[in-house]
Amino acid sequence: MNYPDVTILVAARNEEDNVVDLLKSIEKLNYPKDKLQVLVGNDASTDATEEIITAFISGKPYFNLINVDEALLAQQPENIRSLKGKARVLAIMSHHATGDFYFYTDADVELPVTWVETMLSHFELPDNTGTDTKPVGVVVGITIVKATSVFTACQALEWIMAISEMKLFSVMKIATTGMGNNMAVRKEAYWENGGYETIGFSIVEDYALYRAVIDSGYPFVQTFVPGVLAHTKPPKKYFEQRKRWFRGGMESRSFLIVPIMMQALALPAVVILGFFNLWLPLYIFLGVLVINLCTGTFVLRKLRQTFLIPYLPVYTVYMFVFWFFQLVYYILPTKLVWKGRTY
């Protein structure tokens, strides 16, 4: 097998509770270590993130820590300094990347051992756009929340069902969105767009890169195999994460905001219908439950996550209730705070 050089890029800010699990999962990857470069960008962390990373990577030459502090930022050109947060860290790290493919993940993720080679295999798939002008430029993996409770199991199902819809759209040659904690981009596709310093800042930087690559004529692939399935830890601030997603969807004008709004407004719509017919809400809920049980069981079997099947009824309730409250939280005049920064 031909093993191309691969660079894994991780932006970490105040991740002392998470980063070791990610680094351990990277260390366990099947991919040859002499073909692997791991860049970890410490984004001005105020906790023990830097010390933990430094201790872990000691004696592991394929790991590299880049401290994005004021001194380093002062050396950057204006178009990088003007970026914010994760996009800025990734822009800086990209200039240190030596791989032919850039793999993106987050500090709170645990990767499967087959992640790199399985993602790479999708870059060799036939062009799914029918143009044959350029090779596949971006491959999107699968990430789900690590299920440790009923609530986190519902979040895991939420991610899986959303990704299954993304896969369905990709079959119809419709691009949806990237996934910053599980995505790979061909080096030439990244630099043809000038990198993040040209793409610019977005609160959803993964979508911005994904969209830029596709708009440059590169085909995309949405994977749907267990070999790329990673787990992310549940967010400590659930509604702040969702506010960021809502804002990102609005600012990027992604067509996905339409089904998102429909889902968010489903609960009040069902309540209103109940004033006309008390049985209508029950019929609607049962209909959605049947759809979730059928599609969910099929998808979970395909991804070998059958332990989540018993949670599908609770997930159906979660869909109606929590998506509505996510919309309410987005509308509230509160500041968007993410990773200790206000956007």
N, C-alpha and C positions, 0 to 999 in steps of 0.2 A: 504493500500500500504506500502511496505517496503521501507524506506528511508535510503539509505546508506549514510555514511559520505562523503562529497564532499569538496575538496579544489580547490578554484579558484586562479590561479597564474597570476599576472600581472606585467610585467616589464615596468617601466615608466622612461623615460629620457626627461627632458624639455617638459613636457606635460601640462603646466599650462592652455593652452587654451582648452584642451580636457578632462582631467581626471575627472572633476566633472560630466560630462554627463555619463561617464562610471559608476562611483560609484553610481549615482542615479539609473541607469538601473539595477545594481546589487542589490541595496536596494529593488527594486520593484519585484524581482524574486519571483515566487510563492513558491519556495522551502522552507521548514521549516528552519528558521534561526538557530535553535539549531543543525541542521545537516550540517551547512555551515561554512566553514572557508575561509576567503578571505585574501590572502597574496599579498601585493603590495610592490614591490621592487623598491625603489627610486635609480636609477642608476646614482649617482653623478650628479644630476641635478644642473644646474647653474641658473635656474629661480626660480619661486615661487612654483614649484611642491610640494616640501616637506611640506611647510606651508599649502597649499590648502588641501592636503590629511589629514594632521594632524587635521585640523579644521573639516573636513567632518566626519572622523571616530570617533571623540570624542563621548563617550557614546554608541558606537556600538561595543560590545566586540568581535563579530565575524570577524571584520576587524582588520588587523594587518599590520603595516608599518615596513618594514625592510630597513634601510638606508645602501646601499652598498657603503661605503666610504673607504678611505685608512685604517682606523683603523680596520674595519671589514675584509677587504681583507687580512690584515696582519695575521689574525687568521685562515685563510683558508689553507688547504693543497695545495701543489704545483699544483696538477692536476686541481684544481679549479682556482687558481690564474693565471694559464697559459691560461685559456679561455678568451674570449673577449665579450664585449657587452652583448646582451640579453642572450646568452647561459650561461654566467657566473652568471648573476643575477638569472636565473631560477635554475641553479645548487645549488646555495646557498639556495634559497627559498624551494627547494625540501626537504631539511633536516629539515625544520620546518613544513612541510605538515603533517597533521593528517588524511586526507581523504583516503577513499578506492579508490577514482577516482580523477585524477588530470585534472582540466579543464583549458585550456589556452585561453586567450584573450589578446587584446592590449588596451592601454590607450585611443586610439582614436575611440573606438567601442561603439555602443549602442546595448545592448542585448535585445532579446524578453523575456517577462515574463515567457514563457514556456521553456526557453532554457535548464535548467538543467534536468528536468524530461523527456523532449523529447530526449535529447542526451542519457540519461541513458537507456531509453527504447530500444535503438539500441544495447546496450551491451547484451541484452537478446535475440537478434535475432538468428536464427539457423546459425550455422557455414557456411559461404558462400564459403569456400574453399574445403569442402568435406573431411577434415581431422579428425575433431572431437577430436583433441588431446588437444587443449587449448581453453579457452573461448575467445570471441572477445577482442582484446587488445587495439584497437584504433578506435575511431569514429571521422569522419571529418564532420563539419557542413557547413553551407552556409553563406558567407558574401558577401555583395555587397556594392559598393560605394554609399553614400547618394547623391541622384540626386537633385541638386539645380540649375543646368544649363544644356544647351545642351551638353557641354563637359563632365560634370560629369554624365549625363544620359548615354552617350556613354560608359563611364568607368563602370557604373553599368551593362550595357548590356554585356560588355566584360567579367566581372566577372561571370555573370549568365551563359553565353554561355560556358565559360571554365569549370565551375562546372558541367554543364549538360554533357559535354564530359567526365569529371571525373566519373560521375555517370554511364555513358554508359560503360566505361572501367571496372568499379567495377562489373557490371553485368556479364562481361566476365571474372571476377576474376583476373583482371589486376590492380595492385596497381599503382597509379599515384603520388600523392603528398599530403603532409599534409597541414594544414592551421593554422599558428601560432596564428591567431586571433579568431579561432573558432574550437577547437579540444579538445578531451578528451582522456585520456590514463588511462588504469587500473593500479593501483599502482604496482601490482606484475610485470606487463609487463615493467614498467619504471625501476624498480630496478633490474630486471633480467638482464638488459643491463648495469647496473652500473651507470645509470643516465648520465647526460651531461658530468660529469668529465671523464667518460670512453668513451662515444661516441665521445667527442672532439668538437672542434670549427668548425662551418660552418657559412658562411654568411647567409645561409638559414637554420637556426637551427630547424625549424619546420619539414622540409623534412628529416633532419638527424635523428630526433627522430622517426618520422613516419616509415622511412625505417628500423631503428634498431629494432623496435618492430615487424614489419612484418617479417624481416629476422630471428627473434627468433622463428618463427612458430606461432605467434598469428594472427588470422583472423582480417580483417579490415572491416569497414562499411563506405561507403560514403552516407551520408544522402541526402534526396531530398524532404523535407517537410517544409512547412512554419513555423512550430514551432521552428525551429533552425535558422531561417534567421535573421542575425544581419546586422547592417549597420556600415560602417566605413566612417570616414570623408575623403574627397579627400586629397591626399598628397600635401603638400605645394611645394614640389620639385618633380614633376612628373617624369622627366627623370632620376633623381638620384635613385628613387625607381626602375625604370625599369632597370637601369644599374646593380643594386644589384640582381635583378631577373635573368638577363641574366648571370651574373657571377656565381650565385648559380647554375643555370642549367648546365653551362659548367663544373664547378668544381665537381658537384655531378654525372655528366655523366648520368643524367636522360634521358630516351628515349623521354621525352616530348620536348627536345631541337630540335628534328627533325621537328615536326609540327610548332614549334615556328619559326624556321629558314625559313621554307616554307612560312609562313605567312609574315615574315619580308621581304622576297625577292619577294613577289607577285607583288608589284608595279613596280619595274624595269623590271620584267619579262613581265608584261602586256604592258609596254611602248615599249619594244623591239618587241613584237608581233605586235604592231601597225604599225611598219615600213613595215611589210609584208602585213598587211591587216588592213586598217583604222577602219573597223567595228569590228574586233576581241575584242579590249578592251571593247567596249560597250556590246557585247554579253556576255563576261565574267562577267562584272559588273552586268548585268541584271540577269544572272544565279545565281550569289552569292546572289543577293538581294532576289530572289525568295526563295532560300534555307533559308536565314535568316528570311524572313517573315513567312514561314511555321513552321520552327523549333522554332523560337523565340516566335511566338504567342502561340504555344503549351506549351512551357516551362514557359512562363510568366503567363499563365492562371493557370498552376499547382501550381506555387509559389505565386499566388495572387498578381502579380506585373504588372497587365495589363496596368497601366498608362504609362509604358515604351514602349508599342507597337508602338505608333506614331514615336518614335525615331529610329526605326529599319533601315529606309533608310539612315539616317545620319550616323548611326553606321556602315553601310556597307562601306561608304566612309572612316570613321575613321579607319576601319580595314586595308585598303590599305595604307593610308597615315601615320598614327602615328606608326604603327608597323615598317615601313621602317625607320622612323626617330629614333625610339628606337634603332634599330640595328646600325645606324650611330653613335648615341651618345655612345653606348657601345664600338664601335671600336675606337672612339677618344681617344687619349692618355691622358685622364684626370684621376685624382685620384677618387676613389670611396669614397664619403663622405656620411655618413648616421648617423642621430641623432647627428651631431656635431663631429663625429669621422671618421678618415680616415682608410680605410681597404685596 
